[in-house]
Amino acid sequence: MDIGAAVSSTQGVTADKLAALPDWRGSTLFDARERLALELADALTSTPATVPDEQWRRLAAAFSRPELVELVAGISWENYRARFNRAFDVVAEGFSEGAACALPTRSPAGAPPGTRDHDPPAHTPRG
């Protein structure tokens, strides 16, 4: 979220919304279309990535085909970046200066070092 938070803030996304992302379902800050987009992001981030027909019908009712292509492409790109960065232990570079970095749900206690949020990598970054 480091670079994403920095870029989003220039596009009108508030720090409050960025901070609410980990619990977007429980937040009142997101409108109906944003909630559909976030639900899609959750579906595409799961393994396996699956968008049920009912969810797709709701998306198609709210977004045009070009908008859906853009949403899926953007979410897919962010998933690619996240997995790439994880493979090489890439850490935040300070683009958002900690001002609005949403934190993901923590991994279970006892997870290997470097796999829990905010743990330093267990070794020198790969690459």
MODELLER restraints for C-alpha pairs under 7 A, 6 or more apart:
rsr = mdl.restraints
at = mdl.atoms
rsr.add(forms.Gaussian(group=physical.xy_distance, feature=features.Distance(at['CA:1:A'], at['CA:101:A']), mean=5.84, stdev=0.5))
rsr.add(forms.Gaussian(group=physical.xy_distance, feature=features.Distance(at['CA:1:A'], at['CA:102:A']), mean=6.68, stdev=0.5))
rsr.add(forms.Gaussian(group=physical.xy_distance, feature=features.Distance(at['CA:2:A'], at['CA:92:A']), mean=5.72, stdev=0.5))
rsr.add(forms.Gaussian(group=physical.xy_distance, feature=features.Distance(at['CA:2:A'], at['CA:94:A']), mean=6.64, stdev=0.5))
rsr.add(forms.Gaussian(group=physical.xy_distance, feature=features.Distance(at['CA:2:A'], at['CA:95:A']), mean=5.73, stdev=0.5))
rsr.add(forms.Gaussian(group=physical.xy_distance, feature=features.Distance(at['CA:2:A'], at['CA:96:A']), mean=5.44, stdev=0.5))
rsr.add(forms.Gaussian(group=physical.xy_distance, feature=features.Distance(at['CA:2:A'], at['CA:101:A']), mean=6.08, stdev=0.5))
rsr.add(forms.Gaussian(group=physical.xy_distance, feature=features.Distance(at['CA:3:A'], at['CA:95:A']), mean=5.45, stdev=0.5))
rsr.add(forms.Gaussian(group=physical.xy_distance, feature=features.Distance(at['CA:3:A'], at['CA:96:A']), mean=6.42, stdev=0.5))
rsr.add(forms.Gaussian(group=physical.xy_distance, feature=features.Distance(at['CA:5:A'], at['CA:96:A']), mean=5.92, stdev=0.5))
rsr.add(forms.Gaussian(group=physical.xy_distance, feature=features.Distance(at['CA:5:A'], at['CA:100:A']), mean=6.16, stdev=0.5))
rsr.add(forms.Gaussian(group=physical.xy_distance, feature=features.Distance(at['CA:5:A'], at['CA:101:A']), mean=6.09, stdev=0.5))
rsr.add(forms.Gaussian(group=physical.xy_distance, feature=features.Distance(at['CA:6:A'], at['CA:95:A']), mean=5.92, stdev=0.5))
rsr.add(forms.Gaussian(group=physical.xy_distance, feature=features.Distance(at['CA:6:A'], at['CA:96:A']), mean=4.66, stdev=0.5))
rsr.add(forms.Gaussian(group=physical.xy_distance, feature=features.Distance(at['CA:15:A'], at['CA:100:A']), mean=5.24, stdev=0.5))
rsr.add(forms.Gaussian(group=physical.xy_distance, feature=features.Distance(at['CA:17:A'], at['CA:29:A']), mean=6.37, stdev=0.5))
rsr.add(forms.Gaussian(group=physical.xy_distance, feature=features.Distance(at['CA:18:A'], at['CA:100:A']), mean=6.00, stdev=0.5))
rsr.add(forms.Gaussian(group=physical.xy_distance, feature=features.Distance(at['CA:18:A'], at['CA:101:A']), mean=6.75, stdev=0.5))
rsr.add(forms.Gaussian(group=physical.xy_distance, feature=features.Distance(at['CA:18:A'], at['CA:102:A']), mean=5.64, stdev=0.5))
rsr.add(forms.Gaussian(group=physical.xy_distance, feature=features.Distance(at['CA:19:A'], at['CA:100:A']), mean=6.20, stdev=0.5))
rsr.add(forms.Gaussian(group=physical.xy_distance, feature=features.Distance(at['CA:19:A'], at['CA:101:A']), mean=6.73, stdev=0.5))
rsr.add(forms.Gaussian(group=physical.xy_distance, feature=features.Distance(at['CA:19:A'], at['CA:102:A']), mean=4.89, stdev=0.5))
rsr.add(forms.Gaussian(group=physical.xy_distance, feature=features.Distance(at['CA:20:A'], at['CA:27:A']), mean=6.53, stdev=0.5))
rsr.add(forms.Gaussian(group=physical.xy_distance, feature=features.Distance(at['CA:21:A'], at['CA:102:A']), mean=6.28, stdev=0.5))
rsr.add(forms.Gaussian(group=physical.xy_distance, feature=features.Distance(at['CA:22:A'], at['CA:102:A']), mean=6.55, stdev=0.5))
rsr.add(forms.Gaussian(group=physical.xy_distance, feature=features.Distance(at['CA:22:A'], at['CA:103:A']), mean=6.50, stdev=0.5))
rsr.add(forms.Gaussian(group=physical.xy_distance, feature=features.Distance(at['CA:22:A'], at['CA:104:A']), mean=5.85, stdev=0.5))
rsr.add(forms.Gaussian(group=physical.xy_distance, feature=features.Distance(at['CA:22:A'], at['CA:105:A']), mean=6.86, stdev=0.5))
rsr.add(forms.Gaussian(group=physical.xy_distance, feature=features.Distance(at['CA:33:A'], at['CA:62:A']), mean=6.72, stdev=0.5))
rsr.add(forms.Gaussian(group=physical.xy_distance, feature=features.Distance(at['CA:36:A'], at['CA:59:A']), mean=6.52, stdev=0.5))
rsr.add(forms.Gaussian(group=physical.xy_distance, feature=features.Distance(at['CA:41:A'], at['CA:75:A']), mean=5.95, stdev=0.5))
rsr.add(forms.Gaussian(group=physical.xy_distance, feature=features.Distance(at['CA:43:A'], at['CA:49:A']), mean=5.85, stdev=0.5))
rsr.add(forms.Gaussian(group=physical.xy_distance, feature=features.Distance(at['CA:43:A'], at['CA:50:A']), mean=5.77, stdev=0.5))
rsr.add(forms.Gaussian(group=physical.xy_distance, feature=features.Distance(at['CA:43:A'], at['CA:51:A']), mean=5.89, stdev=0.5))
rsr.add(forms.Gaussian(group=physical.xy_distance, feature=features.Distance(at['CA:44:A'], at['CA:50:A']), mean=6.26, stdev=0.5))
rsr.add(forms.Gaussian(group=physical.xy_distance, feature=features.Distance(at['CA:45:A'], at['CA:79:A']), mean=6.53, stdev=0.5))
rsr.add(forms.Gaussian(group=physical.xy_distance, feature=features.Distance(at['CA:88:A'], at['CA:125:A']), mean=5.98, stdev=0.5))
rsr.add(forms.Gaussian(group=physical.xy_distance, feature=features.Distance(at['CA:88:A'], at['CA:126:A']), mean=4.78, stdev=0.5))
rsr.add(forms.Gaussian(group=physical.xy_distance, feature=features.Distance(at['CA:88:A'], at['CA:127:A']), mean=6.48, stdev=0.5))
rsr.add(forms.Gaussian(group=physical.xy_distance, feature=features.Distance(at['CA:89:A'], at['CA:121:A']), mean=6.51, stdev=0.5))
rsr.add(forms.Gaussian(group=physical.xy_distance, feature=features.Distance(at['CA:89:A'], at['CA:125:A']), mean=5.14, stdev=0.5))
rsr.add(forms.Gaussian(group=physical.xy_distance, feature=features.Distance(at['CA:89:A'], at['CA:126:A']), mean=6.42, stdev=0.5))
rsr.add(forms.Gaussian(group=physical.xy_distance, feature=features.Distance(at['CA:90:A'], at['CA:125:A']), mean=6.71, stdev=0.5))
rsr.add(forms.Gaussian(group=physical.xy_distance, feature=features.Distance(at['CA:106:A'], at['CA:116:A']), mean=6.15, stdev=0.5))
rsr.add(forms.Gaussian(group=physical.xy_distance, feature=features.Distance(at['CA:106:A'], at['CA:117:A']), mean=5.77, stdev=0.5))
rsr.add(forms.Gaussian(group=physical.xy_distance, feature=features.Distance(at['CA:107:A'], at['CA:116:A']), mean=5.16, stdev=0.5))
rsr.add(forms.Gaussian(group=physical.xy_distance, feature=features.Distance(at['CA:113:A'], at['CA:119:A']), mean=6.38, stdev=0.5))
rsr.add(forms.Gaussian(group=physical.xy_distance, feature=features.Distance(at['CA:113:A'], at['CA:121:A']), mean=6.54, stdev=0.5))
rsr.add(forms.Gaussian(group=physical.xy_distance, feature=features.Distance(at['CA:113:A'], at['CA:122:A']), mean=5.45, stdev=0.5))
rsr.add(forms.Gaussian(group=physical.xy_distance, feature=features.Distance(at['CA:114:A'], at['CA:120:A']), mean=5.29, stdev=0.5))
rsr.add(forms.Gaussian(group=physical.xy_distance, feature=features.Distance(at['CA:114:A'], at['CA:121:A']), mean=4.08, stdev=0.5))
rsr.add(forms.Gaussian(group=physical.xy_distance, feature=features.Distance(at['CA:114:A'], at['CA:122:A']), mean=5.34, stdev=0.5))
